[in-house]
Amino acid sequence: MWLLTTVLLFIIASICAAGHGDWSGMAVIGKVLVIFGVMALAALWATYPSFFVVCVVIFVVILIIVCRK
């Protein structure tokens, strides 16, 4: 329970510090979310191989839309 409390306090403190111009805590939170997202995608790719094809197609479509502008 103390770990959950520590994480929640870090998130709240990071948001408060970002309000005063210090964005380093928000950067750490973003990096942690990206790491968990990559791990979740890897787990899904291992479980559902066809999911990889769907992700590649979606990525290519997004890349085409972004590069068009």
DSSP file (Angstrom, degrees, kcal/mol; ACC not computed):
  #  RESIDUE AA STRUCTURE BP1 BP2  ACC     N-H-->O    O-->H-N    N-H-->O    O-->H-N    TCO  KAPPA ALPHA  PHI   PSI    X-CA   Y-CA   Z-CA
    1    1 A M     >        0   0    0      0, 0.0     4,-2.1     0, 0.0     5,-0.1   0.000 360.0 360.0 360.0 -32.8    0.0    0.0    0.0
    2    2 A W  H  >  +     0   0    0      1,-0.2     4,-2.4     2,-0.2     5,-0.1   0.836 360.0  55.7 -67.9 -30.8    2.9    2.4    0.7
    3    3 A L  H  > S+     0   0    0      2,-0.2     4,-2.4     1,-0.2    -1,-0.2   0.921 107.6  47.7 -67.1 -42.6    4.1    1.9   -2.9
    4    4 A L  H  > S+     0   0    0      1,-0.2     4,-2.5     2,-0.2    -2,-0.2   0.906 112.1  50.5 -62.6 -41.5    0.8    3.0   -4.3
    5    5 A T  H  X S+     0   0    0     -4,-2.1     4,-2.5     2,-0.2    -2,-0.2   0.908 110.3  49.8 -62.9 -42.1    0.8    6.0   -2.0
    6    6 A T  H  X S+     0   0    0     -4,-2.4     4,-2.2     2,-0.2    -2,-0.2   0.915 111.6  47.9 -63.1 -43.8    4.3    6.9   -3.1
    7    7 A V  H  X S+     0   0    0     -4,-2.4     4,-2.3     2,-0.2    -2,-0.2   0.927 112.9  48.0 -64.0 -45.1    3.4    6.7   -6.8
    8    8 A L  H  X S+     0   0    0     -4,-2.5     4,-2.5     1,-0.2    -2,-0.2   0.901 111.7  49.9 -64.1 -40.5    0.3    8.7   -6.3
    9    9 A L  H  X S+     0   0    0     -4,-2.5     4,-2.8     2,-0.2    -1,-0.2   0.888 110.0  51.4 -65.1 -37.6    2.1   11.4   -4.3
   10   10 A F  H  X S+     0   0    0     -4,-2.2     4,-2.4     2,-0.2    -2,-0.2   0.916 110.7  48.2 -64.1 -42.3    4.8   11.5   -7.1
   11   11 A I  H  X S+     0   0    0     -4,-2.3     4,-2.1     2,-0.2    -2,-0.2   0.932 114.0  45.9 -63.5 -45.4    2.2   12.0   -9.7
   12   12 A I  H  X S+     0   0    0     -4,-2.5     4,-2.3     1,-0.2    -2,-0.2   0.921 114.1  48.4 -64.6 -43.1    0.4   14.7   -7.8
   13   13 A A  H  X S+     0   0    0     -4,-2.8     4,-2.6     1,-0.2    -1,-0.2   0.874 110.1  52.6 -65.4 -36.3    3.7   16.5   -7.0
   14   14 A S  H  X S+     0   0    0     -4,-2.4     4,-2.1     2,-0.2    12,-0.3   0.898 109.6  48.2 -65.7 -40.0    4.8   16.3  -10.6
   15   15 A I  H  X S+     0   0    0     -4,-2.1     4,-1.3     2,-0.2    -2,-0.2   0.912 113.1  48.1 -66.8 -41.4    1.6   17.9  -11.8
   16   16 A C  H  X S+     0   0    0     -4,-2.3     4,-0.5     1,-0.2    -2,-0.2   0.911 112.4  48.6 -64.5 -42.0    1.9   20.7   -9.2
   17   17 A A  H ><>S+     0   0    0     -4,-2.6     5,-2.3     1,-0.2     3,-1.1   0.854 105.8  57.9 -66.7 -34.1    5.6   21.3  -10.1
   18   18 A A  H ><5S+     0   0    0     -4,-2.1     3,-1.2     1,-0.3    -1,-0.2   0.834  98.3  60.7 -65.1 -30.6    4.6   21.4  -13.8
   19   19 A G  H 3<5S+     0   0    0     -4,-1.3    -1,-0.3     1,-0.2    -2,-0.2   0.742 106.6  46.9 -65.7 -21.8    2.2   24.2  -12.9
   20   20 A H  T <<5S-     0   0    0     -3,-1.1    -1,-0.2    -4,-0.5    -2,-0.2   0.283 129.9 -92.3-103.8   8.6    5.3   26.2  -11.8
   21   21 A G  T < 5S+     0   0    0     -3,-1.2     2,-0.9     1,-0.2    -3,-0.2   0.409  88.3 121.2 103.4  -2.1    7.4   25.4  -14.8
   22   22 A D      < +     0   0    0     -5,-2.3     3,-0.3     1,-0.1     4,-0.2  -0.831  27.0 169.3 -99.7 104.4    9.3   22.2  -13.8
   23   23 A W     >  +     0   0    0     -2,-0.9     4,-1.7     1,-0.2     5,-0.1   0.308  48.1  99.8 -97.3   8.1    8.4   19.5  -16.3
   24   24 A S  H  > S+     0   0    0      1,-0.2     4,-1.7     2,-0.2    -1,-0.2   0.878  82.4  50.5 -65.7 -37.9   11.0   16.9  -15.3
   25   25 A G  H  > S+     0   0    0     -3,-0.3     4,-2.2     1,-0.2    -1,-0.2   0.886 109.2  51.0 -66.0 -38.8    8.5   14.9  -13.3
   26   26 A M  H  > S+     0   0    0    -12,-0.3     4,-2.3    -4,-0.2    -1,-0.2   0.851 106.9  55.2 -67.4 -32.9    6.0   14.8  -16.1
   27   27 A A  H  X S+     0   0    0     -4,-1.7     4,-2.3     2,-0.2    -1,-0.2   0.901 107.9  48.6 -65.2 -40.3    8.8   13.6  -18.5
   28   28 A V  H  X S+     0   0    0     -4,-1.7     4,-2.4     2,-0.2    -2,-0.2   0.919 110.7  50.2 -65.0 -43.3    9.4   10.7  -16.1
   29   29 A I  H  X S+     0   0    0     -4,-2.2     4,-2.3     1,-0.2    -2,-0.2   0.912 111.1  50.0 -61.2 -42.1    5.7    9.8  -16.0
   30   30 A G  H  X S+     0   0    0     -4,-2.3     4,-2.2     2,-0.2    -2,-0.2   0.903 110.2  49.6 -62.9 -42.1    5.6    9.9  -19.8
   31   31 A K  H  X S+     0   0    0     -4,-2.3     4,-2.3     2,-0.2    -2,-0.2   0.902 110.7  49.8 -64.7 -40.5    8.6    7.6  -20.1
   32   32 A V  H  X S+     0   0    0     -4,-2.4     4,-2.4     2,-0.2    -2,-0.2   0.910 110.8  49.8 -64.7 -41.7    7.2    5.1  -17.7
   33   33 A L  H  X S+     0   0    0     -4,-2.3     4,-2.3     1,-0.2    -2,-0.2   0.894 110.2  50.6 -63.8 -39.0    3.8    5.1  -19.6
   34   34 A V  H  X S+     0   0    0     -4,-2.2     4,-2.5     2,-0.2    -2,-0.2   0.910 109.8  50.5 -64.6 -41.3    5.7    4.5  -22.8
   35   35 A I  H  X S+     0   0    0     -4,-2.3     4,-2.3     1,-0.2    -2,-0.2   0.930 112.2  46.3 -62.5 -45.1    7.6    1.6  -21.3
   36   36 A F  H  X S+     0   0    0     -4,-2.4     4,-2.2     1,-0.2    -1,-0.2   0.873 112.0  52.3 -65.1 -35.7    4.4    0.0  -20.0
   37   37 A G  H  X S+     0   0    0     -4,-2.3     4,-2.4     2,-0.2    -2,-0.2   0.911 109.6  48.0 -65.3 -42.1    2.8    0.6  -23.4
   38   38 A V  H  X S+     0   0    0     -4,-2.5     4,-2.4     2,-0.2    -2,-0.2   0.902 111.9  50.1 -65.2 -40.6    5.6   -1.1  -25.3
   39   39 A M  H  X S+     0   0    0     -4,-2.3     4,-2.1     2,-0.2    -2,-0.2   0.895 110.5  50.0 -64.8 -38.6    5.5   -4.0  -22.9
   40   40 A A  H  X S+     0   0    0     -4,-2.2     4,-2.3     2,-0.2    -2,-0.2   0.909 111.1  48.8 -65.7 -41.9    1.8   -4.4  -23.4
   41   41 A L  H  X S+     0   0    0     -4,-2.4     4,-2.7     2,-0.2    -2,-0.2   0.899 110.3  51.3 -63.9 -39.7    2.2   -4.3  -27.2
   42   42 A A  H  X S+     0   0    0     -4,-2.4     4,-2.0     2,-0.2    -2,-0.2   0.901 110.6  48.9 -63.7 -40.1    4.9   -6.9  -26.9
   43   43 A A  H  X S+     0   0    0     -4,-2.1     4,-1.8     2,-0.2    -2,-0.2   0.899 112.5  47.7 -65.9 -40.1    2.6   -9.1  -24.8
   44   44 A L  H  X S+     0   0    0     -4,-2.3     4,-3.6     2,-0.2     7,-0.2   0.898 110.6  51.6 -68.0 -39.0   -0.2   -8.7  -27.3
   45   45 A W  H  < S+     0   0    0     -4,-2.7    -2,-0.2     1,-0.2    -1,-0.2   0.880 110.9  48.4 -64.8 -36.5    2.1   -9.5  -30.3
   46   46 A A  H  < S+     0   0    0     -4,-2.0    -1,-0.2    -5,-0.2    -2,-0.2   0.845 118.7  40.1 -70.1 -33.1    3.2  -12.6  -28.5
   47   47 A T  H  < S+     0   0    0     -4,-1.8    -2,-0.2     1,-0.3    -3,-0.2   0.901 128.9  26.4 -81.8 -43.8   -0.4  -13.7  -27.8
   48   48 A Y    >X  -     0   0    0     -4,-3.6     3,-1.5    -5,-0.2     4,-0.5  -0.857  63.1-175.3-124.2  94.0   -2.0  -12.6  -31.1
   49   49 A P  H >> S+     0   0    0      0, 0.0     3,-1.0     0, 0.0     4,-0.7   0.818  85.5  60.9 -61.1 -29.9    0.5  -12.6  -34.0
   50   50 A S  H 3> S+     0   0    0      1,-0.2     4,-1.6     2,-0.2     3,-0.3   0.741  90.2  71.1 -69.2 -19.8   -2.2  -11.2  -36.3
   51   51 A F  H <> S+     0   0    0     -3,-1.5     4,-2.4    -7,-0.2    -1,-0.2   0.828  89.7  61.5 -62.8 -31.6   -2.3   -8.1  -34.0
   52   52 A F  H <X S+     0   0    0     -3,-1.0     4,-2.3    -4,-0.5    -1,-0.2   0.906 102.2  49.9 -61.0 -42.8    1.2   -7.2  -35.4
   53   53 A V  H  X S+     0   0    0     -4,-0.7     4,-2.3    -3,-0.3    -1,-0.2   0.911 110.6  49.6 -63.5 -42.4   -0.2   -6.9  -38.9
   54   54 A V  H  X S+     0   0    0     -4,-1.6     4,-2.4     1,-0.2    -2,-0.2   0.913 111.2  49.5 -63.6 -42.4   -3.1   -4.6  -37.7
   55   55 A C  H  X S+     0   0    0     -4,-2.4     4,-2.6     2,-0.2    -2,-0.2   0.895 110.5  50.2 -63.5 -40.6   -0.6   -2.4  -35.7
   56   56 A V  H  X S+     0   0    0     -4,-2.3     4,-2.5     2,-0.2    -1,-0.2   0.915 111.1  48.7 -64.9 -42.7    1.7   -2.1  -38.8
   57   57 A V  H  X S+     0   0    0     -4,-2.3     4,-2.2     2,-0.2    -2,-0.2   0.924 113.1  46.9 -63.4 -44.4   -1.2   -1.1  -41.0
   58   58 A I  H  X S+     0   0    0     -4,-2.4     4,-2.5     1,-0.2    -2,-0.2   0.909 112.3  50.9 -64.2 -41.5   -2.5    1.5  -38.5
   59   59 A F  H  X S+     0   0    0     -4,-2.6     4,-2.6     1,-0.2    -2,-0.2   0.908 110.5  48.9 -62.0 -42.6    1.1    2.9  -38.1
   60   60 A V  H  X S+     0   0    0     -4,-2.5     4,-2.4     2,-0.2    -1,-0.2   0.902 111.2  49.6 -65.2 -41.1    1.5    3.2  -41.9
   61   61 A V  H  X S+     0   0    0     -4,-2.2     4,-2.2     2,-0.2    -2,-0.2   0.926 113.0  46.5 -64.1 -44.3   -1.8    5.0  -42.2
   62   62 A I  H  X S+     0   0    0     -4,-2.5     4,-2.6     1,-0.2    -2,-0.2   0.908 111.8  51.7 -63.3 -41.4   -1.0    7.4  -39.4
   63   63 A L  H  X S+     0   0    0     -4,-2.6     4,-2.4     1,-0.2    -2,-0.2   0.894 109.7  49.2 -62.9 -40.3    2.5    8.0  -40.9
   64   64 A I  H  X S+     0   0    0     -4,-2.4     4,-1.3     2,-0.2    -1,-0.2   0.914 112.2  48.5 -64.3 -43.0    0.9    8.8  -44.3
   65   65 A I  H  X S+     0   0    0     -4,-2.2     4,-0.7     1,-0.2    -2,-0.2   0.911 114.0  45.8 -64.8 -42.4   -1.5   11.2  -42.7
   66   66 A V  H >< S+     0   0    0     -4,-2.6     3,-0.6     1,-0.2    -2,-0.2   0.908 113.9  47.6 -68.2 -42.1    1.2   13.0  -40.7
   67   67 A C  H 3< S+     0   0    0     -4,-2.4    -1,-0.2     1,-0.2    -2,-0.2   0.707 100.1  68.6 -74.3 -18.8    3.6   13.2  -43.7
   68   68 A R  H 3<        0   0    0     -4,-1.3    -1,-0.2     1,-0.2    -2,-0.2   0.833 360.0 360.0 -68.3 -31.8    1.0   14.6  -46.0
   69   69 A K    <<        0   0    0     -4,-0.7    -1,-0.2    -3,-0.6    -2,-0.2   0.473 360.0 360.0 -77.3 360.0    0.7   17.9  -44.1
